[in-house]
Amino acid sequence: MPGIARVALAVAAGLAATWLMLGADADTASSRISSIVRDISVASPGLIAAAAVLYALSLLVRAWRFRALAFRSSASIGTILPVIVVHAGLGHVLPVRLSDVALVGLMRTSAGIPAGHGTAAVIMAKLLDLCSMGLLVFAAVAGGLGGAPIAVSLALLALGAAGLALLPAVLGVLEKPIERLTGGRSGIAGFLAGLKDASGLWRHSRNRFFGAALLSMTAWSLKLAMFALLARAVGLADVPVWQAFVAGALTDLVMAVPVHGIFSLGTAEAGWAAGFALAGVTGEKVIIAGFGVHLLWMAMAVLLMLVCLPFAGRRAGRSGAE
């Protein structure tokens, strides 16, 4: 029941945030919805196509990164890629990051990656995301002479680096108490052992760890460039790239926190507006563009998910039969 209540609360909060972002009264909401539809309908097909290519490439790079992080697995990139694409699509559709739970399950059934190792790979990927996001936003902001977001970018970098450094130690401290609370059940013990083992990638292979970090930087470079193209496509042609980077990073960061509702509506747009506000830009045009960027991004993610879902499902079924 607590899980159901949490999902219901997130959905309600997402609906409330959407209504507030649209203007909180019927006339303003109607006007903004019309503007959103108009901006999407006249958006440059070339910019949208280029953004879609960057997004698809970022998913391919993320699949290679997951393969590097799940270093105990011999699963091929052809097995991992469809699952990563499905996970990305579900991240837009499902509330409160249920897509991360689905990712661990899909990797276990389709790629044979144990739940503990898969969970560790997901956690490390998120921590590497924070580091990459912090570094790239810092570089973009410094290049654009935008001082306000620098502290945020450095905080993200520090948080991600600290998490990666401390994760094995934290798991080591928690291992015994969790085993006592669960009565030492073999399934829990095996999960914790796998989680602790996989989280120590730095100790097992520094080359693989640095490779995963480089892949994270590449994936985020592609994704932030996608946000910049989508911003231009929906009418923010005069926005500097560094401001679009800050807005895109905060949008994705908000979506990574398990508080959003279905389709991430409202919360994603709030992250977009907050990112531009941090960069010193506010106004209705930014809010309307946020909805346009989110809807186009979600359309790309869901379309690719639908294309890859049969492949992930077929591999999952074959793995389960074996």
Phi, psi and chi 1 to 4 in degrees:
 res  aa     phi    psi   chi1   chi2   chi3   chi4
   1 MET       -  -42.7 -179.9   62.4   79.0      -
   2 PRO   -57.5  -36.1  -25.5   35.4      -      -
   3 GLY   -65.7  -42.5      -      -      -      -
   4 ILE   -64.4  -41.9  -63.5  175.5      -      -
   5 ALA   -62.7  -39.0      -      -      -      -
   6 ARG   -65.7  -42.5 -177.5 -178.4  176.2 -171.7
   7 VAL   -63.8  -44.6  170.5      -      -      -
   8 ALA   -61.0  -40.9      -      -      -      -
   9 LEU   -64.6  -41.6 -178.7   61.7      -      -
  10 ALA   -64.7  -40.9      -      -      -      -
  11 VAL   -63.3  -45.0  171.1      -      -      -
  12 ALA   -62.9  -41.5      -      -      -      -
  13 ALA   -64.8  -38.7      -      -      -      -
  14 GLY   -64.1  -41.0      -      -      -      -
  15 LEU   -64.6  -41.4  -68.2  173.5      -      -
  16 ALA   -64.7  -43.0      -      -      -      -
  17 ALA   -64.1  -38.8      -      -      -      -
  18 THR   -61.4  -45.6  -58.0      -      -      -
  19 TRP   -62.9  -41.7 -179.0 -116.6      -      -
  20 LEU   -66.8  -40.7  -71.4  172.1      -      -
  21 MET   -67.9  -26.9  -66.2  -62.4  -65.9      -
  22 LEU   -82.1  -11.9  -73.2  172.9      -      -
  23 GLY   128.0  -11.7      -      -      -      -
  24 ALA    64.8   12.4      -      -      -      -
  25 ASP  -147.1  154.9   67.5   78.4      -      -
  26 ALA   -61.1  -42.0      -      -      -      -
  27 ASP   -67.2  -46.7  -69.3  -21.7      -      -
  28 THR   -64.5  -42.4  -55.8      -      -      -
  29 ALA   -61.4  -43.0      -      -      -      -
  30 SER   -63.3  -41.8  176.6      -      -      -
  31 SER   -64.0  -43.6  174.6      -      -      -
  32 ARG   -69.4  -37.8  -71.9 -174.2  175.0  179.0
  33 ILE   -62.1  -42.4  -69.9  172.0      -      -
  34 SER   -61.4  -39.7  -62.8      -      -      -
  35 SER   -67.0  -39.2  -63.3      -      -      -
  36 ILE   -62.8  -47.0  -66.6  164.3      -      -
  37 VAL   -61.9  -42.1  172.6      -      -      -
  38 ARG   -64.3  -45.1 -177.2 -170.4   65.3 -114.5
  39 ASP   -62.9  -39.4  -72.9  -11.3      -      -
  40 ILE   -69.2  -39.7  -68.6  176.3      -      -
  41 SER   -66.9  -28.5   65.3      -      -      -
  42 VAL  -104.1    6.8  -59.5      -      -      -
  43 ALA   -62.4  146.2      -      -      -      -
  44 SER   -66.0  118.3  166.0      -      -      -
  45 PRO   -59.3  -33.9  -21.5   32.9      -      -
  46 GLY   -65.1  -43.1      -      -      -      -
  47 LEU   -66.6  -39.7  -71.4  175.6      -      -
  48 ILE   -65.2  -42.6  -65.7  174.4      -      -
  49 ALA   -63.3  -42.5      -      -      -      -
  50 ALA   -64.0  -40.4      -      -      -      -
  51 ALA   -63.8  -39.0      -      -      -      -
  52 ALA   -64.3  -38.7      -      -      -      -
  53 VAL   -64.1  -44.7  169.6      -      -      -
  54 LEU   -62.0  -40.7  -68.0  177.4      -      -
  55 TYR   -64.3  -45.0  176.4   66.9      -      -
  56 ALA   -62.3  -41.0      -      -      -      -
  57 LEU   -64.8  -37.2  -72.1  173.7      -      -
  58 SER   -63.6  -35.8   74.7      -      -      -
  59 LEU   -68.7  -38.7  -68.3  177.0      -      -
  60 LEU   -61.9  -43.6  175.7   60.6      -      -
  61 VAL   -64.9  -38.7  174.6      -      -      -
  62 ARG   -64.8  -34.1  -74.6  175.6 -178.7  -87.8
  63 ALA   -65.3  -42.7      -      -      -      -
  64 TRP   -62.2  -38.1  -80.4  108.5      -      -
  65 ARG   -65.0  -43.4 -178.8 -175.5   66.6  174.3
  66 PHE   -61.8  -38.5 -163.5   96.1      -      -
  67 ARG   -61.9  -37.4 -170.7  169.4 -176.6  -94.0
  68 ALA   -70.5  -39.9      -      -      -      -
  69 LEU   -72.1  -37.6  -67.9  173.9      -      -
  70 ALA   -85.2   65.3      -      -      -      -
  71 PHE   -72.1  -13.7   64.5   97.7      -      -
  72 ARG   -82.6   -9.7  -63.9  -63.3 -170.9 -169.3
  73 SER   -97.0  149.1  170.6      -      -      -
  74 SER  -107.8   15.8   59.2      -      -      -
  75 ALA   -60.8  142.2      -      -      -      -
  76 SER   -80.2  162.2   68.0      -      -      -
  77 ILE   -64.4  -29.9 -168.7   67.0      -      -
  78 GLY   -65.8  -27.2      -      -      -      -
  79 THR   -82.3  -38.9  -60.1      -      -      -
  80 ILE   -77.7  -37.7  -68.8  174.9      -      -
  81 LEU   -57.6  -48.9  177.7   58.7      -      -
  82 PRO   -60.3  -34.6  -21.5   33.0      -      -
  83 VAL   -67.6  -40.7  178.4      -      -      -
  84 ILE   -62.6  -41.5  -68.7  -65.8      -      -
  85 VAL   -65.8  -43.0  174.3      -      -      -
  86 VAL   -63.1  -42.2  169.4      -      -      -
  87 HIS   -59.4  -43.6  165.7 -107.3      -      -
  88 ALA   -62.8  -41.4      -      -      -      -
  89 GLY   -65.9  -42.8      -      -      -      -
  90 LEU   -64.8  -29.2  -69.5  177.5      -      -
  91 GLY   -61.0  -29.3      -      -      -      -
  92 HIS   -81.4  -30.9  -76.1  -91.9      -      -
  93 VAL   -89.9  -46.4  176.0      -      -      -
  94 LEU   -84.9  148.8  -61.8  178.6      -      -
  95 PRO   -83.0  167.5   30.4  -34.7      -      -
  96 VAL    43.4   41.2  -65.6      -      -      -
  97 ARG    55.7   32.8  -62.3  -51.6  -57.0  174.9
  98 LEU   -62.6  -19.9  -68.8  175.5      -      -
  99 SER   -63.3  -28.6   58.7      -      -      -
 100 ASP   -69.3  -37.0  -69.1  -22.5      -      -
 101 VAL   -64.5  -42.8  178.5      -      -      -
 102 ALA   -63.1  -37.1      -      -      -      -
 103 LEU   -61.6  -45.4  174.4   59.8      -      -
 104 VAL   -61.8  -43.3  173.1      -      -      -
 105 GLY   -65.2  -43.6      -      -      -      -
 106 LEU   -65.8  -39.0  -76.1  170.4      -      -
 107 MET   -66.0  -32.8  -74.3  -63.8 -179.4      -
 108 ARG   -69.9  -43.3 -178.1  172.1  179.9  -90.6
 109 THR   -83.6  -35.6   55.5      -      -      -
 110 SER   -93.7  -32.0   65.2      -      -      -
 111 ALA  -111.1   -4.1      -      -      -      -
 112 GLY    71.6   22.8      -      -      -      -
 113 ILE   -90.3  119.1  -61.7  174.5      -      -
 114 PRO   -56.4  153.0  -23.4   33.7      -      -
 115 ALA   -58.7  -39.3      -      -      -      -
 116 GLY   -63.5  -45.2      -      -      -      -
 117 HIS   -66.8  -40.9  -71.2  168.1      -      -
 118 GLY   -64.1  -41.3      -      -      -      -
 119 THR   -64.1  -42.2  -58.4      -      -      -
 120 ALA   -61.9  -40.4      -      -      -      -
 121 ALA   -63.4  -39.9      -      -      -      -
 122 VAL   -64.6  -45.1  169.9      -      -      -
 123 ILE   -63.2  -46.6  -67.0  172.3      -      -
 124 MET   -66.0  -35.0  -73.2 -168.9  -66.2      -
 125 ALA   -62.4  -40.2      -      -      -      -
 126 LYS   -67.9  -38.8  -69.7 -174.6  178.3  -60.7
 127 LEU   -67.6  -39.0  -67.6  171.3      -      -
 128 LEU   -65.9  -33.8  -75.0  171.1      -      -
 129 ASP   -60.3  -43.6  -77.7  -17.2      -      -
 130 LEU   -61.3  -45.0  -70.9  176.5      -      -
 131 CYS   -61.7  -46.9  -67.5      -      -      -
 132 SER   -65.3  -44.0  -58.2      -      -      -
 133 MET   -59.8  -45.4 -166.6 -172.3  -50.8      -
 134 GLY   -61.6  -45.7      -      -      -      -
 135 LEU   -64.7  -45.5  -80.9  172.5      -      -
 136 LEU   -69.0  -41.6  -71.6  168.8      -      -
 137 VAL   -66.3  -39.6  170.3      -      -      -
 138 PHE   -59.5  -45.6  175.6   78.4      -      -
 139 ALA   -63.9  -42.0      -      -      -      -
 140 ALA   -67.3  -42.4      -      -      -      -
 141 VAL   -67.5  -42.6  169.5      -      -      -
 142 ALA   -62.4  -40.0      -      -      -      -
 143 GLY   -66.9  -31.4      -      -      -      -
 144 GLY   -92.7    4.3      -      -      -      -
 145 LEU    56.2   37.0  -59.4  178.9      -      -
 146 GLY   -99.9  101.0      -      -      -      -
 147 GLY   -76.6  -31.9      -      -      -      -
 148 ALA   -59.7  -42.8      -      -      -      -
 149 PRO   -79.3   -4.0  -11.7   28.9      -      -
 150 ILE   -61.4  -43.2  -74.9 -179.3      -      -
 151 ALA   -61.4  -39.2      -      -      -      -
 152 VAL   -65.1  -44.0  174.6      -      -      -
 153 SER   -64.5  -40.2   63.2      -      -      -
 154 LEU   -68.0  -34.6  -68.5  178.2      -      -
 155 ALA   -65.4  -40.9      -      -      -      -
 156 LEU   -62.7  -43.6  -67.4  175.8      -      -
 157 LEU   -61.5  -45.6  174.7   58.9      -      -
 158 ALA   -65.0  -40.5      -      -      -      -
 159 LEU   -64.2  -45.7 -177.3   61.5      -      -
 160 GLY   -64.1  -43.9      -      -      -      -
 161 ALA   -65.0  -41.8      -      -      -      -
 162 ALA   -64.4  -40.0      -      -      -      -
 163 GLY   -62.6  -44.0      -      -      -      -
 164 LEU   -64.1  -39.0  -71.3  167.0      -      -
 165 ALA   -71.9  -37.3      -      -      -      -
 166 LEU   -94.9  -13.9  -62.6  175.5      -      -
 167 LEU   -53.8  -50.8 -178.9   59.5      -      -
 168 PRO   -59.9  -39.9  -23.3   35.4      -      -
 169 ALA   -66.8  -41.5      -      -      -      -
 170 VAL   -62.5  -43.7  170.5      -      -      -
 171 LEU   -64.6  -36.5  -68.3  173.9      -      -
 172 GLY   -63.7  -39.1      -      -      -      -
 173 VAL   -68.4  -38.7  170.3      -      -      -
 174 LEU   -82.0  -17.4  -65.0  177.3      -      -
 175 GLU   -58.0  -51.8 -173.3  174.2   12.2      -
 176 LYS   -65.1  -48.0  -66.8  -60.4 -178.4 -177.3
 177 PRO   -58.3  -39.9  -25.1   34.4      -      -
 178 ILE   -66.6  -39.9  -67.4  175.9      -      -
 179 GLU   -62.4  -39.2  -74.6 -178.1   -6.6      -
 180 ARG   -67.2  -41.5  -75.1 -163.9  -66.0  -92.1
 181 LEU   -65.6  -32.8  -73.8  173.4      -      -
 182 THR   -96.5    4.8   57.8      -      -      -
 183 GLY    73.9   19.0      -      -      -      -
 184 GLY    66.6   27.1      -      -      -      -
 185 ARG   -59.7  140.6  -77.0 -179.5  -71.3 -177.9
 186 SER   -62.3  -36.9   58.8      -      -      -
 187 GLY   -63.0  -44.9      -      -      -      -
 188 ILE   -66.4  -43.1  -60.7  -65.1      -      -
 189 ALA   -62.1  -42.1      -      -      -      -
 190 GLY   -65.3  -39.8      -      -      -      -
 191 PHE   -62.6  -46.3  172.7   82.0      -      -
 192 LEU   -64.9  -39.2  -69.2  173.0      -      -
 193 ALA   -64.3  -42.7      -      -      -      -
 194 GLY   -65.8  -40.0      -      -      -      -
 195 LEU   -62.4  -45.0 -177.0   61.1      -      -
 196 LYS   -67.4  -41.0 -174.9  178.4  177.6 -178.2
 197 ASP   -63.7  -49.6  173.3   52.5      -      -
 198 ALA   -70.0  -26.8      -      -      -      -
 199 SER   -73.0  -12.8   66.2      -      -      -
 200 GLY   -95.6   35.8      -      -      -      -
 201 LEU   -55.6  -36.3  175.5   59.3      -      -
 202 TRP   -56.9  -39.1  169.6  -97.5      -      -
 203 ARG   -75.3  -34.0  -63.0 -167.9  -55.1  -90.2
 204 HIS   -77.5  -42.9  -66.4  -68.4      -      -
 205 SER  -157.2  101.9  174.5      -      -      -
 206 ARG   -69.3  -32.5  -67.4 -172.3  178.9 -176.3
 207 ASN   -62.4  -43.5  -72.4  -21.0      -      -
 208 ARG   -66.1  -39.0 -174.5  178.5  -77.6  -99.5
 209 PHE   -62.9  -48.0  176.8   84.8      -      -
 210 PHE   -65.8  -32.7  -78.8  121.2      -      -
 211 GLY   -63.1  -42.8      -      -      -      -
 212 ALA   -63.8  -38.8      -      -      -      -
 213 ALA   -64.6  -41.4      -      -      -      -
 214 LEU   -65.8  -39.3 -179.3   59.8      -      -
 215 LEU   -64.6  -36.4  -71.3  169.4      -      -
 216 SER   -62.3  -45.1  -69.6      -      -      -
 217 MET   -60.7  -41.0  -69.6  -71.5  -68.6      -
 218 THR   -65.5  -45.7  -56.7      -      -      -
 219 ALA   -60.8  -42.3      -      -      -      -
 220 TRP   -72.5  -32.7  -91.4   98.6      -      -
 221 SER   -60.9  -43.8  -63.0      -      -      -
 222 LEU   -64.9  -42.3  -67.4  166.3      -      -
 223 LYS   -71.4  -41.6 -163.1  167.7 -172.4  179.3
 224 LEU   -67.3  -34.7  -68.9  178.3      -      -
 225 ALA   -64.4  -35.0      -      -      -      -
 226 MET   -60.5  -44.8  174.5 -154.3   76.1      -
 227 PHE   -60.6  -41.4  -80.5  119.9      -      -
 228 ALA   -63.0  -40.9      -      -      -      -
 229 LEU   -67.6  -42.2  -71.7  177.8      -      -
 230 LEU   -65.6  -36.7  -71.3  179.3      -      -
 231 ALA   -60.2  -43.7      -      -      -      -
 232 ARG   -67.1  -37.0  -67.7 -178.7 -179.9  -83.9
 233 ALA   -62.7  -34.2      -      -      -      -
 234 VAL   -98.2   14.2  -63.2      -      -      -
 235 GLY   115.9   -3.9      -      -      -      -
 236 LEU   -93.6   57.6  -65.4 -178.9      -      -
 237 ALA   -70.4  -23.6      -      -      -      -
 238 ASP   -95.8    7.2   54.8  -15.7      -      -
 239 VAL   -83.6  127.4  167.9      -      -      -
 240 PRO   -61.2  151.9  -21.0   32.0      -      -
 241 VAL   -59.7  -38.4  171.0      -      -      -
 242 TRP   -64.3  -33.5   72.8  -92.3      -      -
 243 GLN   -69.6  -39.5  -68.9 -179.8  -10.6      -
 244 ALA   -64.7  -35.0      -      -      -      -
 245 PHE   -63.1  -46.0  -90.6   36.2      -      -
 246 VAL   -62.7  -45.6  173.8      -      -      -
 247 ALA   -64.2  -43.1      -      -      -      -
 248 GLY   -64.6  -39.8      -      -      -      -
 249 ALA   -63.9  -44.6      -      -      -      -
 250 LEU   -69.2  -33.8  -80.5 -168.7      -      -
 251 THR   -59.9  -49.4  -59.8      -      -      -
 252 ASP   -66.8  -36.5 -151.3  -67.9      -      -
 253 LEU   -63.2  -43.3 -176.3   62.7      -      -
 254 VAL   -63.1  -39.4  168.2      -      -      -
 255 MET   -69.3  -22.9  -72.5 -176.2   61.5      -
 256 ALA   -78.9  -15.0      -      -      -      -
 257 VAL   -86.4  133.8  178.7      -      -      -
 258 PRO   -75.6   62.1   28.2  -34.9      -      -
 259 VAL  -129.3   -6.9  -64.8      -      -      -
 260 HIS   -86.1  160.4   61.0  -87.2      -      -
 261 GLY   -94.8 -158.7      -      -      -      -
 262 ILE   -65.7  135.5  -65.2  175.4      -      -
 263 PHE    64.5    6.5  -58.5  120.3      -      -
 264 SER    57.5   19.1  -61.3      -      -      -
 265 LEU   -65.5  140.0  -75.1  170.5      -      -
 266 GLY    90.8  -56.0      -      -      -      -
 267 THR   -70.8  -41.0   47.8      -      -      -
 268 ALA   -63.1  -43.5      -      -      -      -
 269 GLU   -66.0  -35.0  -73.0   74.9   15.7      -
 270 ALA   -64.6  -39.8      -      -      -      -
 271 GLY   -64.1  -40.2      -      -      -      -
 272 TRP   -61.9  -48.5  178.7  -95.5      -      -
 273 ALA   -64.7  -39.2      -      -      -      -
 274 ALA   -65.4  -38.0      -      -      -      -
 275 GLY   -63.5  -44.2      -      -      -      -
 276 PHE   -69.0  -36.3  -91.4  109.8      -      -
 277 ALA   -62.7  -39.4      -      -      -      -
 278 LEU   -62.8  -32.8 -172.9   65.2      -      -
 279 ALA   -86.0    2.0      -      -      -      -
 280 GLY    91.8   17.1      -      -      -      -
 281 VAL  -123.1  125.8 -178.7      -      -      -
 282 THR  -134.1  174.3   58.0      -      -      -
 283 GLY   126.4  167.2      -      -      -      -
 284 GLU   -64.4  -34.4 -178.1  171.8  -41.7      -
 285 LYS   -60.9  -38.9 -172.6  176.2 -179.3 -180.0
 286 VAL   -66.3  -43.3  165.9      -      -      -
 287 ILE   -62.7  -46.4  -65.2  173.6      -      -
 288 ILE   -62.3  -42.4  -68.5  171.2      -      -
 289 ALA   -62.8  -34.3      -      -      -      -
 290 GLY   -60.2  -42.6      -      -      -      -
 291 PHE   -64.9  -41.5  -83.5   96.5      -      -
 292 GLY   -63.1  -45.5      -      -      -      -
 293 VAL   -61.8  -45.7  167.3      -      -      -
 294 HIS   -61.8  -45.7 -179.9 -159.0      -      -
 295 LEU   -66.3  -39.6  -68.8  172.9      -      -
 296 LEU   -67.7  -42.5  -71.3  171.2      -      -
 297 TRP   -62.1  -45.1  177.0   27.7      -      -
 298 MET   -64.6  -38.5  179.3  168.5   58.5      -
 299 ALA   -61.2  -42.5      -      -      -      -
 300 MET   -62.9  -44.2  -66.7 -172.7  -61.9      -
 301 ALA   -64.3  -44.4      -      -      -      -
 302 VAL   -70.4  -39.3  172.0      -      -      -
 303 LEU   -62.2  -46.4  178.9   60.0      -      -
 304 LEU   -64.4  -36.6  -75.9  175.7      -      -
 305 MET   -60.8  -45.0  176.7 -174.3   71.1      -
 306 LEU   -64.5  -34.4  -66.5  176.2      -      -
 307 VAL   -67.8  -40.0  170.6      -      -      -
 308 CYS   -89.7  -17.0  -70.6      -      -      -
 309 LEU   -55.8  -44.6 -167.0   57.6      -      -
 310 PRO   -61.4  -34.3  -21.6   33.8      -      -
 311 PHE   -69.3  -44.3  -63.7   94.9      -      -
 312 ALA   -63.5  -41.3      -      -      -      -
 313 GLY   -65.5  -40.3      -      -      -      -
 314 ARG   -65.9  -41.9 -173.8  165.4   67.1 -117.1
 315 ARG   -66.8  -37.5  -74.2 -174.3  171.3   85.6
 316 ALA   -62.8  -43.7      -      -      -      -
 317 GLY   -65.4  -40.0      -      -      -      -
 318 ARG   -66.3  -40.1 -168.2  163.7   57.8 -128.0
 319 SER   -64.0  -41.4  178.2      -      -      -
 320 GLY   -65.7  -33.8      -      -      -      -
 321 ALA   -67.7  -31.6      -      -      -      -
 322 GLU   -76.5      -  -67.8  171.3   -2.2      -
